[in-house]
Amino acid sequence: LIALTCSGLLFAKTASALDELNVAYFLEWPSANQVAQIEKTFDQRMGIKVNWKAFDNGNAMTAAMVAGDIDIAYSQGFIPFVVAVSKGVDLKLGGVAMTYAENDNCVVRNGTGITKANAKQLEGKKVGSPQGNVTHYKLLKTLKHLGVDAKKVKILSMQNSDVAAALARGDVDMACGFGGSLLRMKEHGSVLMTGAEQEAIGLKVFDIVSVTGEFARKNPEVITQFMQITEDANLAYNRYPDRFYKTLSKASGMDMAGTISTLKKFRFLDRSEQLSEQWMLGGVQNFTKEVADFFVLEKQLPKALSLGAYSKTIDASFLA
């Protein structure tokens, strides 16, 4: 109790340089730290007002950070971060929010007869997907793995919130998305490849915590505080997840069944796991370069940076 009290006092003091903190997040994407969001733990321990603003995609989060409207993007997609820094946007990746291979996928509409065994039949067909995010990256990598020429697939750019309806109407033969949208898509079809099958071919799927370089330079202690409160929430959830389902259902805007189903496909990494060579001490840096090089090959990016340049955009100090 004493330690918590002292910690809270320290937070209130160090965060006082800011009047408010603006945090980006996704609806229908429950995360353990949303318990602290609902219970105002961030506000109380940091001593400032924390505003949580919902977004539909990670690229919009980047634009809001650059505009100065968002200070911390929680659970931004890793791919939008890679795309942004590759184009010269000054962002810093401060931690891993969660991993979720099974919570982001592509669903083939019932009646098409298309499976991973005959996936080449997707050539000439319409596929709806968000663009420039992890869903898009997984789609391109999956098509390549299955021998499908992505250039011959009619990939339509859609918001995650719209792809399920497009699949249900028959506007597309396959739709790709995440969270609640993926649950709705599965009512009308089957996944092309399971998350486990995708992981087996090297598809690492995770969201991140990101800030602008300027915010990181001016407010490092605020980011550290935010990450500590998130760490505490993750540890509490990982011990007793069922205690928090009701709160997270409210926070995410999903019904209870959808919340539980989504959460069971998430894994929230603790500090020690993040501070490992698999993640923040090497793995994320290497994967950033790998993703960028792939996007250049697929003509989704004009050029990639060096591994050294990407490594400078990843800062594990906020987890220390």
Buried (B, 14 or more C-beta within 10 A) or exposed (E): EEEEEEBBEBBBEBBEEBEEBBBBBBBBBBBBBBBBBEEEBBBBBBBBEBEBEEBBBBBBBBBBBBEEEBBBBBBBBBBBBBBBBBEEBBBBBBBBBBBBBBBBBBBBBEEBEBBBEEBBBBBEBBBBBBBBBBBBBBBBBBBBBBEBEBEEBEBBEBBBBBBBBBBBEEBBBBBBBBBBBBBBBBEBBBBBBBBEBBBEEEBBBBBBBBBBBEBBEEBBBBBBBBBBBBBBBBEBBEEEBEEBBEBBBBBBBBEEEBBBBBBEBBBBBEBEBBBBEEBBEEBBBEBBBBBBBBBBEBEBBEEBBEBEBBBEBBBBEBBE
